[in-house]
Amino acid sequence: MGDVRLSHDRTDVVDRASTPARTPGQARRPGRTGEPEGARGAERGRGAEAGPRSGRARARSAAFAVWYLRVVTFVNLLGAVWVSLGQGVRRHNIDEFFTPYLLTAGFASGVFTFFLAVTMRRRKRAAWILNLVLASPFCALLCLAMTLPEFNRHVQNWISFLLTLLFVVSLLVGRREFYATGDRSNPRLAAVVAAGGFLAASLVATLLVTVSNTADDSARSTFLDRFHYAVLRLISLAADESVFEGISPPPWVDVFINVMSTLLLFAVVWAAFRSRRATDPMGPEDEAQLRALLERHGERDSLGYFALRRDKSVIWSPTGKSAITYRVVGGVSLASGDPIGDPEAWPGAIDRWLAECREHAWIPAVMGAGEEGGTIYARHGLDALELGDEALVEVGDFTLEGRAMRTVRQAYNRVRRAGYTVRIRRHEDIPETEMAELLRRADDWRDGATERGFSMALGRLGDPGDGRCVMLECTDADGALRALLSFVPWGPEGLSLDLMRRDRDAENGLMEFMVIELLQRAPEVGISQVSLNFAMFRSVFERGAKLGAGPVLRLWRSLLSFFSRWWQIESLYRANAKYRPIWEPRYLLFEKSVELPRIAIASARAEGFLEAPALPAWLSHRHRLGPKRPR
């Protein structure tokens, strides 16, 4: 996979009529009346000087709070695995000593501070509130303790107090930097997870202590005693066994209970700080405006029509001349392809999309952006990685003649001699009864129960609004339907492949036969170019097979070939290369490299390769909003 950094140089491609979207926390202040213009001008001058200084102070304070939590996380986790360090930290947190805020040395505390550091870095308001609620009383308690001689005589206590005080002050000074809102169902979900998880973990821990108890006088302990021991072990990760007569479980039981406690804390914190899901799916008016933009600018991007997927949300530029469609998956705002509409208005839409991502702590990512769109995204601070190439075929240049096309020509002639024929029609020309039968056959031939595809799939078939889509139906010599291909419009004279379905018992090579039939009979539907499948990591397979390829490239190619046994990676490249297409690179755009794993998981979920467990319906915010609009 090539690592490509697109140009950041400015050009005239700007939304001249647009204004940048306000970032969260910003507000417009109307000018006061009754003051001389000179006074207001002087005040504005002083405000302009003070504004950057206060902004830098807020940013630095927020950064200090995040880095404090990161350092505490490191020490807590290190103290959990380094026994002597952990014991030293705990010795300095008893009697006349205390440690700074959240510094306790342990896995549970390490996981907790890690989540706080991550959510604070993503500027989540809920994390800021929780830290302020926890740190402020703790700091006040330390301040009171430092007035007593037995505490203020230790230098360590002064250091702990000052660090805690600095953390609280940084929270207060940088409060406006934490503006990201979470899902409104988070408090209820976190409460349910905490209550239900704690009860279940307590019962499991009690059962383990009962079954594995090795004390000689175990009969002296009651169920409540064992339950008390298990609960204390879950809460504090330690329990004084001398207090509990007749209870002496083996060490592995205590470790298992500690692990359950850590996992429960992990689940509660995750539930409390989940990013908000998109709650404004595309409406009929949005879809109508997007279709109008595609009528005027649809030829710019072969993936443009897929922006009409109805599981996406849409955000518009200030002028309404451009839009970005996206879907939020696992806290990642996934856009696909280039923005829709006038390229001069793309920056306005990108600014608003990125501002919305910041407001809700979403990770911005773009799948399958083209060269032009990727360049504009890169100017807004996103980095680019080349994902692969899209196969584009110019109808006027395609031919079956020549030695290079002999294998394809022979396969085509073999299928044609077997009596197979192809019918090409626009969806709007297919009667309802026939379309219903095509839908039934497409469902029967689908590989698996999940409909796959996101960035290069429409996600529906036979919708009345998609009348300009093109359907290819392949029948055998007996007139039985054996395969389907559906293409979406790509401007006025192009098509982009959307759906492929075939009968598993049919002749091999049907898809190639149907594509060639479309290319040869293109005048029937008035097209001049066709976009076929996307070949991920195409350059790796192509360059890795050449003479002189380096060891790293050959290893990378071998690894991809290995995974091609389960996923169609190399096979898609080989299938597309048969038509000798024009290869157009497609890019993944992202902000930070550390977010790539989350983006990869979100992309796999959006494309249908991974399934995530859903929340109960009564906890879902979408459930409270009512059912989705019918597809």
N, C-alpha and C positions, 0 to 999 in steps of 0.2 A: 504494500500500500504506500503510495507516494505521499510525502508530507509536503503540502503546497501552501505557501503563504501568499495570499492574493494581495494585489497592490492596495496600498492605503492612500495613494495620491488623490488629491481632490480634483474634481472636474466640475463642469457646469451642470452635472446631473443632480439637481436639487429641486425640492418642492418649493418654488419661489413664493407661492401663495400660502404656504403653511408656516406654522409656528411650532417649535418643539413642544411636545407634551410636558406638562409640569411634572416634575418628580414628586413622589409622595412627601408630604410635609411642607411643600412650597405653597404659598398663597399670594394672591395679588392684593396689594394695599392701595386702595384709592387715595389720591392726593387730598389733603385737607384744604378746605376753602377758607377764605378770609385771611390768607397769609400772602405777603409779597412773593413774587416768583423768585426773587433773589434769595429770600430766606429758605424757600423750599429747595432751591437749587443747591444752596450751601448744605442743607440737611441731607439732600441726596448724595452730595459728595462725601460727607462724613459717613453716611450709611454705606456707600460703595466701598469706602476704606475699611469700615468695621465688618461688613458682610463677609468678605473673604477670610478675615482673621477668625471670626466666630465659626465660620464653616470649617476651617482647618482645625480649630480647637475641638469641635464636635467630632470630626472624623478621627482625630488622634485619640480622643477619649474613648470612642467606640472601639478603636483598634486595641487600645490598652486593655479594655475589658475582655475582648476576645483572646488576646495573647495571655492574659492572666489565667483564663480558664484552660487554655492549651497547656500551659506550664503545669498547672495543678493536675490536669489529666495525666500528663507524662509522669509526674512524681507518684500519683496514686497507683497507676498501673505498674510502674517500676517497683514500688514498695510492695505490691502484691506478689511479685515473682522473686524479688530480692529480699530474702527473709530478714537479714540484719537491718536493711534500710527501713523496712516496714515496722520492725520492732522499735527502731529508734524514733520514727515519727510518732508511733503510738505512745512511747514513753514521754514524749514532749507534749502530750495532749491530756495529761492527767494531773491531779493534785494542783500544784501552783502554776502549772504551765498550760498554755493553749497554743494552737496552730492557727494559721490564717484561714479565711473562709474556704470551706469545702476540702481542705487538705487533711485527709484521713488515712491514706494508703490502703487500698483494697480494690478488688475488681468491681464491685457494685458502685462504689464512689467514683472509680475511674470511668465506668460506662456512663454514669450520670453526668459527670462534668464534661465528658466527650460530647454527649448530645447537646448539652448547654452551649459548648463552644461552637459546634456546627450550626445550631439554630441561631446563635447570636451573630455568627459570621454572615448568615443569610438574612440578617436584620429582621428577625421575627419579633413582633411586639410582645407576643405571649412569653417568649423567653426572657425578654427584658423585664416584664412585670414579675415573673417568677423569681428572677435573681434579685430584684429590688425588694420583694416581699421577704425573701430568705436572708439577704445580706444586711438589710437595714436594722432589724432587731438584733441580729448577731453583733453588728458593729456597735450598737447602743449598749449591749451587754458588756462588750469588751471595754468600751469607754468607762462604764461604771466600775468594772473590775480594776482598771488602771488607777483608780483613786485609792485603792487599798494597798497598804505597804507590802503585803505578802505577794502581790502580783507585780507591782511596778518596779520591784528591785531586780527583775530578770530582763536582760537585754532581749532575749528571744520574744518575750511577750510584747515588748515595744515594737519589734519588727512585725510581728503578726498583726498587731493593732493597726500600724501604719499601712500595711499592705491591704488589709480589709477596708480601712478608711479610704484609701486611694481607689479601690475598686468601686465602692459606693459612690464616691464623687464622680468617677468616670461614667457611671451609669446615669447620674443626674445631668452631667454636662452633655453627654452624647445621646440624650433621650430621643431627640428628633431623628437620629440616624436609624432608629429601630421602628420602622413604619410598616413592615410586611404583616398583613393580616392572615390568619389561618382559617380553616374551615369552621363554620359555626357549630357543627356537630362534634367538634373535638372534646369539649368538656364532658359531654354526656358519655362519649365513647371511652374517654380516659377513666371516668368514674366506674363504668361497667367493667372495664378490663381490670382495674385495680381491685374492686370488690370481689368480682368473680374469680379472678386469678389468685388473689390472696387466700380466699377460702379453699379453692382447689389445691393450691400448693401446701397449705397448712394440713389438710387432710392426708395428702400423699406423704408429706414429711412425717406426720404422726404414725401412719401405717408402716413406713420404713423403720422408724425408731422402735415400734412395737415388735416387728418381725425380727429385727437384727440386734435387739438388746442383748448385750453380753454380761450384764451385771449379775453377780451371784444372788443378790436379793431383789431380782427384778419383780418379784411378786408384790413387793411393797409399793411399787409405783402404780398409780391409777391412770385411766385414760386421760383424765384432765391434766395430770402431771406431764404425761408425754406430749399432750397437745400444747401445754404451756412451754415446754422445752423446744418443740418444733417452731412455735411462733417466735420465740425469742431468737432462735437461730436464724429464721428468715429475716427478722427485722435488723438484728445487730451483727449478723454473720459470726457471732460468738456467743457461747452460753457457758456459764460456770457450772460444770457438772457436779461439783461438790454440793451445790444447793439442791440438786435434784437427786434424792436418794433412790436407789434402785434403777437408775438410768445411766447406761454406759454404752452408747452405740459405737460401732467401729468407725475409724476415720473416714472411710469412703462414703458413709452415710452423711456425715457432716459436710463433706465436699459436695455431695449431690444436692443437699439442701441449699448450700451457698450458690451453686450454679442455678438452681430454680429461682432463688431470690434475684440473682443478676438478670436472668431472662425475663422475670416478671417486671423488674424495673425498666428493662429495655422496652418491653411491650407498652407499658404505661406512658413512658416518655414519648415513644413513637406516636401513640394515639393522641397525646396532648398537643403535639407540635406538627401534625400532618399539614402539608400545604393544602391550600384551598383548591378544590376542583372547579373547573370551568362550569358555571351555572347558566350560561347564556348561549345555548346552541343556536346554530344558524336558523333564522326564521325565513318565512316566505319572502318578505321584502328584501332581506339580505341576499337571498338566492337570486331574486329578480335583478338586483343591481349587479351582482357578480356576472350573471349571464350577459347583461348589457356591456360590461367591461370586456368580457371574452369575445363578444361580437366585434368590438373595435380593436382589441389587442391580443386576441387569442393565438395568433400565429407566432408570437414571440417565444412561447414555451410549450413544448409538447406535453407537459404535465399540467398545464393550466386547467383543463377541464376537471381534473381530479380534485380541484379546490371546492367543487360542489358536493363533496361528501357531506352528508347531513349529521355525521357525528363530530363535525368540527365546529369551532366558533370562529367568528370573523371580527377583525378590527380594521377600521378604516383610517385612511389618511385624513388630515383636517379638511382637505378640499373634496374628499369623496371620489377622487380620480384613481385611487389605488387602494388595495386591501391585502391583508395577510390572513390566511385561514390556518388554524392551528388546533391541536387537541392536547389537553393536559393529561399526561399519563405518569403516575408516580412522582408528581412534583416537577415534571419536565414538560415545558411548553414546546411541543413538537410542531413546527411548521414544515411544509414540504414544497419543493420546487421554488421558483422565483415568485415574488409578489405579483399580484394580478393588477393589470391596468397600465396606466401611463408611467413609463420609467422615470419621468421627471418628478412624479409624486411618490415614488417608492421610499425615499428617505423619510417622508412624513409618516408613512405607515410603519416603517421599521422603528422609528423613534417611539411611537405610541405602543407598539408591541413590546419593546424592551422596557418601557416605563411600567406597563402592566405586569411584566415578569418581576420587576423589582418590587412592585407594590404587594404582590402575593408570594414572594420568595420562590418563584418558579425558576427553573434552570432553562434558559433559552437554547434552543437547538433547531437547526434546519437540516432536513434530510433531502438529498437529491437536488440541491440548487445548481443551476447552470453557471456558466462562466460569467455572464453579465450580472445575474442576481447575486452570485457569490462575491463579486467585486464590490457591489454596493453594501452588502452585509459586512464585508471586511472593513469598510470605512467606518462602520459603527462599532468597531472594537471586537468583532468576532474573528476567530482563527478558522482556517480551513484545512480539511484533509480530503484528499481525493478518494472517493469511495469506489469508483469504477467508471464504466462507460455505458452510455445508452446507444443502442444500434439504430441508426437512421438510414433508410433506404430511399434514394431518389428514384422514382418510378421511371423516369426517362432514361436513366443510366443502367437500369437493371436488364440483364440478359442471361439466358441459360447457355449461350454459346461459349465455346472455348474450353480448353483442357482443365482449367481450374474449377469449372462448374460441372465436370463430367459426373461426379458422384451424385450431386444434387439432381442433375438432369435424368440420370438413370432411375433414381428413387421416384422422381415425379412421374416418369413414363410408366414405371411399374404399377403405381397406384392407379393411374388413369386407365391402364389396360385391364385392371381388375374391376372396372366398371363404376368407380367412384365419381361422383359429380358434386359441384359446389354451387349453391344458390346464394347470391349476394343481394341483400335488401337493407334499406333504412328501417329502423325500428318503427317509425311512424307508418310504414307501408305493410306491417305485419298485422293481420287481424288478431283480435283479442284472444280468440280460442286457440289460434296457433301459438301466440306468445305464451299463453298459459302452459301449453304442452312443452314448449322450449324451456320454460322455467323449471318444470317438473323434471325434465331430463337433465338439465344442468345441475339440479340439486342431487339427483341420483348419482351423477358421475363425479361429484365433488370428492376430493381426497381428504376425508376427515369431516368432523362435525363443525369445525370452526372455519369461517370464511376468512381467508388470509388476504393480506394486502392492505396498504394504507397510503403510502406516498405515490404509488403507481397503480391504484385500483379505485374504482368508483364505489364499490361496496353495495351495489344494487343492480338489478337487471329488469328491464321492462317497464320502467317508470314512465308515465306519460310525458314528463318534462324532458326526457332524453330521446326524443323522436329522431334527432339527427344522427344518433349513433348508428353504426353499421353492423349487421349480423351476417355471419357466414355460416351456412348450414351444409354439412357434408353428408351425403347419403350414399349407400352402397348400391350394387347392381339391382338389388331387390326393392330399392326405394326406402329402405330403413335408415333412420337418422343415426349417424355414427359419431359425429363430432360437431362442436360449436366454437366459433370465435366471435368475440364482440369487440368492436373498436369504438372509442369516443372521438369526437371531433377535435382536430388540432388546427384551429383557424379555418378559413374557408376551403382550403385545398389539401388538408392533411388529416391523417388518422393516427391515433395512438392506441396500442394494444391494451385492452382492459381484462378480458376474460378468456380463458382457454379451458375447454372441457372435451373429453373424448371417452368413448366406450373402450374399456380395457381389452375387450375381445376383438376390437377392430384391427385392421391392417396397420402395421408399423409405417410411420412416415406420413400419417394423415395431416398433422399440423403443418409440416413443410409443404405438402401438396396444396393445402388451403391458402397459405401465405403466398405461394407462387401464383395461384389462381387470382388472388386479389391484385398482385402486382401486374399481372398480364391483362387483367380486365379493369384496371383502374379508371378508364374513361367512363365506365358504367355509373360510377358514383362521383366522378369529377374530382379526383384527387391526384396530387403530384408527388406526395411524400408520405412515408409511413414510418412511425416509430414502433420498434419491436421491443423485445425484452431488455431489461437492464442487466448487464454483466458485471457483477461485483469483482473487484480486483483483476480486471481483464489484463491490465498491463503486466501484472505479476506472471500470469500464465504465458503471455506472449513473449516477454523478455526473458523469463526464466527458462524457456525452451530453446533459446538461441545459443549459438556457439559463443563461448567466452563469458557466459553468465557467471557472476561471482558466487561464492559459497553461501552467503547470506540469502541472496535472491533464490538460489536453488533450494535451500532449506525452507524458505517461506513458501515456495511453490509446492514442495512436497507436503508441507503441513496442510495447505489448502486442499490439495488433492486428497489427502486423508479424510478431511472433514467433508469432502464432496460425496463420500459414501452415504451420508445422512442428509446433507443439504445440497440443493442443486446450485453449486457454485461453478465448477468447471463445466458441467454439462450445459448450463445456460450460455456460457461463453462459446462453446463449440457449436451449439445450435444456432446462435446468432451469426457466427462467423461464416456460416455456409452461404449467406446472401451477400458476402463481401460489402458490408455496410460502411457508412461513415460513422466513426466512433466519436461521440460527444461526451466529454468528461462530466461527471456529476460529483458534487462536493457535499461533505458534512461540515456545517458551521457550528461553532461552539465558542463559549467564552473562556473556560479554563480547562486545562488538560486533566486535572483531578476529577472533573465531572464526567469524563468520557465513559467510565463504567456504568454510571446511572443512566446516561443517555443511551448506551447500548442496550441496557435492560428495558428501558422505556420503548425504544424502537422495536425490540423483539416482541414486546407485548402489543404494541400498536399494529405490527404486521401479522399478529396471530400466531407467532411461534412460541410464546410463553403465555400461560394463564395465571392470573393472580386471584387469590381468594377474595370474594366480594364481601362487603359489610352486610349485616342483616338489614332487611328492608326498612325496619322501624328505626334504625340508626342513620339511615341515609338521608342526606339533605335533599337529594334528588327526589326521594320518596315524598318528602313534605311539600315539594314544589308541585307534585302531581305528575301524571304520566307524560311521557314524551309525545310529541306530535307524531302521528302515524307516518310511516315511511311509504 
